[in-house]
Amino acid sequence: MADQTHPYEIREVPEGDGGLTLELMIEGTRLARASASQDVLKQMELQFGFRREDVVEELRTALTGYLKNQLATVCISDPQEDPTHRLRYVSRYTLRSREDNEVRAGVVWYDIPESTTGPDDLPAIVRNQMRFEVHRKLTSFGSEARGLVELLG
């Protein structure tokens, strides 16, 4: 599953005990997990008439909300093309970490032809937001890429 702006995947992880676990993946990294034990699934069905599929949908909604919340912790400056690498963009970023109550600043890049972001040790949420900002810049109203899209569309 993915939206148009921030590609992500929510996948079910097999559980041997009949429980349910979903993982929110972004940039190939697990950002969050959501789970319900087999006992909880049984209780949900008995108490509320919720089937497994209903619980899956509820957990998917919660994970999507978590992603939106995490995206709000990242600020990316206007991406600028690196003069030494064609179609490679760089930006400054700030990341507000709720886990350790810190704000970090740094530099992030996105190489379009290679479809890579970095540096590698950056949190996936920063890399994902950088891709979004570069794509938004390149397809914004009045941009060259937007003109080509409109011309060919």
CORVENBEL-V426029 format. One record per helix or strand of 2 or more residues. SS is the DSSP state (a for helix, b for strand). FROM is the first residue (numbers start at 0). LEN is the number of residues. If there is no record, write none. Layout:
# CORVENBEL-V426029
[[SS/FROM/LEN] [SS/FROM/LEN]]
This chain:
# CORVENBEL-V426029
[[b/8/5] [b/19/7] [b/28/8] [a/37/11] [a/51/20] [b/73/3] [b/79/2] [b/87/10] [b/101/10] [b/115/3] [a/123/16] [a/143/9]]
